[in-house]
Amino acid sequence: MAVPFIYLGMPVGGIHKRGDFWNGVIEKVHIRLSRWKGRCLTMAGRVCLINSVLSSIPLFFMSLFKLPSGVAGKLIRLQRSFLWGWGAEGRKMAWASWSHVCIPHKFGGLGVIDVRLFNLALLGKWIWRLGSTERDLWKEVLTSKYGGWRSLGEEGKGRRCSLWWKDLKEVWFSEGWGRSFADGFKWSIGEGKDILFWEDRWLNGESLKSSFPRFFSISSSKNAKVSELGYWSNGDWVWQLSWRRSFFEWEKSLAEQLRQLLLEARVVSGEVDGWIWKGGVSQSFSVNSAYNLVRKDKETMFSQIFCKLWKSKAIPSATLMTWRLLENKLATRVNLSRRWVLVDSSLCGLCGLVEESCCHLFFDCSFARRVWGLCHRWVGALVASQIQPKCNFDHFRLSCASETVNNVRTTIWVGVVSELWKHRNSIIFNRGVGDASEVFSLVQVKVWLWVSVNCRSASFSFSGWCLEPLVCMRLIT
């Protein structure tokens, strides 16, 4: 039988470091993210399709092999062109960097999966399984050949290692985990038969070798395990460390620190040593928690505005258009001019008097002010004077109202800005006529439909919604 051959959908005998090994995966992704689908889907639909394709087609390959940088670049280009290209040919304008698009929703992004980091999290699962207490045949084979999971932390790739094992060594030392994969877990101490006393990070997240280098240098049992440096006496564990010489006078204070630290450790008889995952609530490894860990989302500033936005009852396409407004990523005439796109005029498409920026078009334009005035009189609130999108968004919500009422108010805000944008496009491209009353009526209809579909307790009629919106909001639970 010639190699490589296909077995269970996976090429056997191929070299995954070569680009042609991944041609089948790239071709399938390209077919799924075809141009006609881009023309028929909204931007929110394209984001959903990108994530679903990525989580299905290349998942089997990515869970076994490390993506070559060239293959990862091709997959990202396919995703980026599908997201921003609307299915058209040629290079299109990307309104946000790909790293920004891959940020989760609550941090201000679109939540698209990052291919490289997702591949890293998938391969981390193999390292976790190598260090688990499960006894499997494949683990015994790898342990007998390479020495188990500890050899992954040794410097150098190893000349006689397989390509797959070299990939796991690269994953171990990947920057996403910190210094190494060992930063992602801590030890659960049992009998101490699997924990190296000096080398492993089993106390306070640091190895005793790095915390007490002086004592490590004079230890007579540098490679000993925890269970070998003590004994049981009347049901209590007693430490018994051995040294090559007695302590100097100035070392006795350090020795006391080490003794106090060891007293905090609890060796449990009959229990097996294990790993506890730091990145998840369940303390067990999952690809999702590992992906969040390597993304380092905790280092990103948490945005309450975007958290509130994605809790609205609006349809995804309207919410995504609002995200572009809040991030100043809409194709207004000012933004197009900044990107060296020739436009016939930079004036507002609604009033035709001032340059069309996001702040002016949605909040400072005379036409937009009329729409917002009708809206504020309808919900019984004062007109917000803020023209900055994020400030206006915050002022539209009420600090004294419940979370449910504010989510509906957010939905109304999303409905207003989305209808203003649609009306502006209708005037520019379809020679429509500006009508603030029509825009406001459409906002009432659409928000009522969104709330009625997404809230089971929204049993009020459209007429009741138009006449008494505040009463209807309080009925929603």
C-alpha positions in Angstrom: 0.0 0.0 0.0 1.4 3.4 -1.0 1.7 6.2 1.5 0.3 8.5 2.3 -3.1 6.8 2.3 -6.4 7.9 3.8 -7.7 6.1 6.9 -10.8 7.5 8.8 -10.4 10.7 6.9 -6.8 11.3 7.9 -3.7 10.9 5.6 -1.5 8.3 7.2 2.2 8.5 6.4 2.1 12.1 5.2 4.3 14.9 6.5 2.1 17.5 8.1 4.8 20.1 7.9 4.3 20.4 4.2 1.7 22.6 2.7 0.3 20.0 0.3 -0.7 17.9 3.3 -3.3 20.5 4.1 -4.6 21.1 0.6 -7.7 19.1 1.2 -8.6 21.1 4.3 -8.0 24.4 2.6 -10.1 23.4 -0.4 -13.0 22.3 1.8 -12.9 25.6 3.7 -12.8 27.5 0.4 -15.8 25.7 -0.9 -17.8 26.3 2.3 -16.9 30.0 2.4 -17.9 30.5 -1.3 -18.8 33.8 -2.9 -22.5 33.1 -3.4 -22.9 32.5 0.3 -21.2 35.8 1.0 -23.6 37.6 -1.3 -26.7 36.0 0.4 -25.7 36.4 4.0 -25.5 39.5 6.3 -22.3 40.2 8.1 -23.6 38.5 11.2 -24.4 35.4 9.2 -20.9 35.4 7.7 -19.4 35.6 11.2 -21.6 32.6 12.3 -20.6 30.6 9.2 -16.9 31.3 9.7 -17.0 29.9 13.2 -19.1 26.9 12.3 -16.8 26.0 9.3 -13.7 26.4 11.5 -15.2 24.2 14.3 -16.1 21.4 11.9 -13.9 21.0 8.8 -10.3 21.5 10.0 -11.0 20.4 13.6 -9.9 16.8 13.2 -6.6 17.9 11.6 -5.9 20.7 14.0 -6.5 18.5 17.1 -3.6 16.2 15.9 -1.1 18.4 14.0 0.4 21.8 14.6 -0.6 24.2 11.8 2.3 25.4 9.6 2.4 29.2 9.6 1.7 29.3 5.8 -1.4 27.1 6.1 -2.7 29.2 9.1 -2.2 32.3 6.9 -4.2 30.8 4.1 -7.1 29.9 6.4 -7.1 33.4 7.9 -7.1 35.0 4.4 -10.1 32.9 3.4 -11.9 34.0 6.5 -11.0 37.6 6.2 -12.0 37.9 2.5 -15.3 36.1 3.2 -16.1 38.4 6.1 -15.3 41.7 4.4 -15.6 40.8 0.7 -19.4 40.1 0.6 -18.6 37.3 -1.9 -17.0 39.7 -4.4 -13.8 39.1 -6.2 -10.6 41.0 -5.6 -9.2 42.5 -2.5 -11.7 44.3 -0.3 -11.4 46.8 2.5 -11.1 45.4 6.0 -12.7 47.8 8.5 -11.1 46.2 11.5 -7.8 44.3 12.1 -8.2 40.5 12.3 -6.8 40.5 15.8 -9.7 42.9 16.8 -12.2 40.7 15.1 -11.0 37.6 17.0 -11.5 39.4 20.4 -14.5 37.9 22.3 -17.8 39.9 22.4 -17.5 41.1 25.9 -14.1 42.7 25.2 -15.2 44.6 22.1 -14.7 42.1 19.3 -16.8 39.8 17.1 -15.8 36.5 18.7 -14.3 34.9 15.6 -12.0 32.0 16.5 -8.3 32.6 16.1 -7.0 29.6 14.1 -3.5 29.6 15.6 -4.5 29.9 19.2 -7.3 27.4 18.7 -4.8 24.9 17.3 -2.6 25.5 20.3 -5.5 24.8 22.8 -6.4 21.6 20.9 -2.8 20.3 21.1 -2.6 21.2 24.8 -5.3 18.6 25.3 -2.7 15.9 24.4 -0.2 17.2 27.0 -2.9 17.2 29.6 -3.9 13.6 28.8 -0.2 12.6 29.0 0.0 14.0 32.6 -3.4 12.6 33.7 -3.8 9.6 35.9 -5.5 7.6 33.2 -3.6 4.5 32.0 -3.8 4.1 28.3 -1.7 2.1 25.8 -0.7 5.1 23.8 0.7 6.8 26.9 2.7 3.8 27.9 4.2 3.7 24.4 5.2 7.4 24.4 6.5 7.1 28.0 8.7 4.2 27.1 10.0 5.9 24.0 10.4 9.6 25.1 10.2 9.5 28.9 6.6 10.8 29.3 5.4 14.4 29.7 8.5 15.6 31.6 10.7 15.2 28.5 8.5 17.9 26.8 10.0 20.5 29.2 13.6 19.6 28.4 15.5 22.0 26.2 16.1 21.1 22.6 13.8 19.3 20.2 15.6 15.9 20.2 17.1 14.5 17.0 15.3 11.1 17.3 11.9 12.5 18.2 9.0 12.3 15.8 7.6 15.4 14.2 4.4 15.1 16.3 6.5 14.9 19.5 8.5 17.9 18.4 5.3 19.8 17.9 4.2 19.0 21.4 7.5 20.3 22.7 6.8 23.6 20.8 3.3 23.7 22.3 4.8 23.2 25.8 7.0 26.3 25.5 4.5 28.4 23.6 4.2 32.0 24.9 0.4 31.6 25.2 0.7 29.6 28.4 3.3 31.9 30.0 6.8 30.5 30.5 5.5 27.0 29.6 2.5 24.7 29.8 3.4 24.1 33.5 2.1 27.7 34.2 -1.4 26.5 33.4 -1.7 23.9 36.1 -0.8 23.2 39.7 -0.3 20.0 41.6 -2.9 18.2 43.7 -0.7 16.5 46.3 -1.5 12.9 47.1 1.2 10.5 48.3 3.9 12.4 46.4 5.1 9.5 44.3 4.9 11.5 41.1 6.0 14.9 42.2 9.7 15.9 42.1 10.5 17.7 45.3 12.9 20.3 43.9 11.9 20.5 40.2 8.1 20.5 40.1 6.0 23.6 41.0 4.0 22.0 43.7 4.2 24.8 46.4 3.0 28.4 45.7 3.3 27.9 42.0 7.1 27.9 42.0 9.7 25.1 42.2 11.7 24.9 45.3 14.8 24.8 43.1 14.1 28.4 42.0 12.8 29.6 45.4 15.7 28.1 47.4 18.6 27.7 45.0 21.1 27.7 47.8 19.5 24.6 49.5 19.1 22.9 46.1 22.9 23.1 45.6 23.6 21.5 48.9 20.9 18.9 48.8 22.0 15.3 48.6 18.8 14.2 46.9 18.2 16.6 44.1 16.1 14.2 42.0 14.1 12.8 44.8 10.3 12.7 44.9 8.1 14.1 47.7 7.3 10.6 49.0 11.0 9.8 49.4 11.8 12.8 51.6 9.7 11.9 54.6 7.9 9.2 56.5 4.6 8.6 58.4 4.6 8.7 62.1 1.3 8.2 64.0 -0.7 9.2 61.0 1.3 12.5 60.5 3.8 13.1 57.7 7.3 14.1 58.9 9.7 15.7 56.5 13.3 14.3 56.4 15.6 16.2 54.1 19.2 15.3 53.7 22.0 17.7 53.1 25.7 17.5 52.1 26.8 19.7 54.9 25.3 21.6 57.9 23.8 25.1 57.5 25.8 28.2 57.9 24.5 30.7 60.5 23.1 33.0 57.9 21.3 30.1 56.2 19.3 29.1 59.3 16.7 31.8 58.6 16.1 30.5 55.1 15.9 27.0 56.5 13.1 28.2 58.8 11.3 29.7 55.8 11.5 26.4 54.0 10.3 24.5 57.1 7.2 26.8 57.4 6.5 26.4 53.8 6.6 22.6 54.0 4.3 22.6 57.0 1.6 24.1 54.8 1.8 21.1 52.4 -0.5 18.2 53.1 0.6 14.8 52.0 -2.4 12.5 51.8 -1.9 8.7 52.2 -3.6 6.6 49.6 -4.3 9.4 47.2 -2.8 9.8 43.7 -1.0 12.9 42.6 -2.7 14.9 39.9 -2.9 18.1 38.0 -5.4 20.9 38.7 -6.1 23.2 35.7 -5.9 26.9 36.6 -7.8 28.2 33.6 -11.2 26.7 34.3 -13.8 26.7 37.1 -14.1 22.9 37.0 -10.3 22.6 37.6 -10.1 20.2 34.7 -8.7 20.9 31.3 -11.0 21.9 28.5 -10.2 23.3 25.0 -12.4 26.3 25.7 -10.7 27.3 28.9 -7.3 26.7 27.3 -8.3 28.9 24.4 -9.3 31.7 26.8 -6.1 31.3 28.7 -3.8 31.6 25.6 -5.9 34.5 24.4 -4.9 36.3 27.6 -8.4 38.0 27.7 -7.8 38.9 31.3 -5.2 41.4 30.2 -7.7 43.1 28.0 -9.9 45.9 29.4 -13.4 44.6 30.1 -16.0 46.7 28.3 -19.4 47.1 29.9 -20.7 48.8 26.8 -20.2 45.8 24.6 -21.5 43.4 27.2 -24.7 45.4 27.3 -24.9 45.6 23.5 -24.8 41.9 23.0 -27.6 41.4 25.6 -30.0 43.4 23.5 -33.0 41.6 21.9 -32.2 42.9 18.4 -31.4 40.6 15.5 -27.6 39.9 15.0 -27.3 41.9 11.9 -28.5 45.1 13.6 -26.4 44.4 16.7 -23.3 44.0 14.5 -24.0 47.2 12.6 -24.2 48.9 16.0 -20.9 47.4 17.0 -19.4 49.0 13.9 -20.8 52.3 14.9 -19.4 52.1 18.4 -16.0 51.2 17.0 -16.2 53.9 14.3 -15.9 51.2 11.6 -18.9 52.2 9.4 -18.5 53.3 5.8 -19.4 56.9 6.3 -18.1 59.4 3.8 -15.5 60.8 6.3 -14.2 57.3 7.0 -14.1 56.5 3.4 -12.1 59.6 2.7 -9.6 58.7 5.4 -9.1 55.4 3.6 -8.4 57.2 0.3 -11.7 56.2 -1.3 -12.9 58.7 -3.7 -16.5 60.0 -2.9 -18.5 62.5 -4.8 -19.2 64.5 -1.6 -18.2 64.3 2.0 -21.4 65.9 3.2 -24.0 64.1 5.3 -26.4 62.0 3.3 -29.4 63.0 5.5 -29.0 66.8 5.9 -26.3 67.6 3.2 -24.9 70.4 5.4 -22.0 68.9 7.5 -19.3 66.3 6.9 -20.7 62.8 7.4 -19.0 61.4 10.4 -20.5 58.8 12.7 -21.0 61.4 15.4 -22.8 63.8 13.1 -24.8 61.3 11.1 -26.4 59.5 14.0 -26.6 62.2 16.8 -25.9 65.7 15.6 -27.7 65.8 12.2 -30.9 67.7 12.2 -32.8 64.7 10.7 -31.3 62.3 13.3 -32.3 64.8 16.1 -35.9 64.7 14.9 -35.9 60.9 15.0 -34.3 60.9 18.5 -36.8 63.5 19.7 -39.7 61.3 18.7 -38.1 58.3 20.3 -37.4 60.1 23.6 -41.0 61.5 23.8 -42.3 58.0 23.1 -40.3 56.4 26.0 -40.7 59.4 28.3 -37.1 60.4 28.6 -35.0 63.6 28.1 -33.1 64.0 24.9 -29.4 62.9 25.3 -27.1 65.7 24.2 -24.1 63.4 23.8 -22.9 63.0 20.2 -20.2 60.5 21.0 -21.7 57.0 20.2 -20.6 55.3 23.4 -21.6 58.2 25.7 -25.0 58.4 24.0 -25.4 54.6 24.3 -24.8 54.8 28.1 -27.0 57.9 28.6 -30.0 56.2 26.9 -30.0 53.5 29.6 -31.4 54.3 33.0 -29.4 53.8 36.2 -32.6 53.3 38.2 -34.3 50.8 35.9 -34.0 47.0 36.1 -31.7 45.0 33.9 -34.6 43.7 31.8 -35.9 47.2 31.1 -32.5 48.5 30.2 -32.0 45.6 27.8 -35.2 46.6 26.0 -34.0 50.3 26.0 -30.7 49.1 24.4 -32.8 47.3 21.8 -34.6 50.5 21.0 -31.3 52.3 20.7 -30.0 49.7 18.3 -33.2 49.9 16.3 -32.9 53.7 15.9 -29.3 53.7 14.7 -29.8 50.8 12.4 -32.9 52.4 10.8 -31.0 55.7 10.4 -28.2 53.9 8.6 -30.7 52.1 6.3 -32.6 55.3 5.6 -29.3 57.1 4.8 -28.3 54.3 2.3 -31.8 54.5 0.8 -31.4 58.2 0.2 -27.9 57.9 -1.3 -28.3 54.7 -3.4 -32.1 54.5 -4.2 -32.9 58.3 -4.3 -35.2 57.9 -1.3 -36.9 60.8 0.5 -36.0 61.6 4.1 -39.0 61.1 6.5 -38.3 61.1 10.2 -41.8 59.9 11.1 -41.4 56.9 8.8 -38.1 56.0 10.4 -39.5 56.3 13.9 -42.5 54.1 12.9 -40.2 51.4 11.5 -38.2 51.5 14.8 -41.4 50.9 16.7 -42.4 48.0 14.5 -39.0 46.3 14.4 -38.3 46.6 18.1 -41.7 45.2 19.0 -41.0 42.2 16.7 -37.6 41.6 18.2 -38.9 41.8 21.8 -41.9 39.6 21.0 -39.8 36.9 19.4 -37.0 36.9 22.0 -39.0 37.4 25.2 -41.6 34.8 26.1 -43.3 37.1 28.6 -43.8 39.8 25.9 -47.5 39.1 25.3 -48.6 42.7 24.7 -50.1 43.9 21.4 -48.4 46.3 19.0 -51.0 49.0 19.8 -50.2 48.7 23.5 -46.5 48.9 22.7 -47.0 52.1 20.8 -49.3 53.7 23.4 -47.6 52.6 26.7 -44.1 51.4 26.1 -43.0 51.8 29.7 -45.8 49.6 31.0 -45.0 47.0 28.4 -41.3 47.0 29.4 -42.2 46.3 33.0 -44.3 43.3 31.9 -41.1 41.6 30.5 -39.3 39.3 32.9 
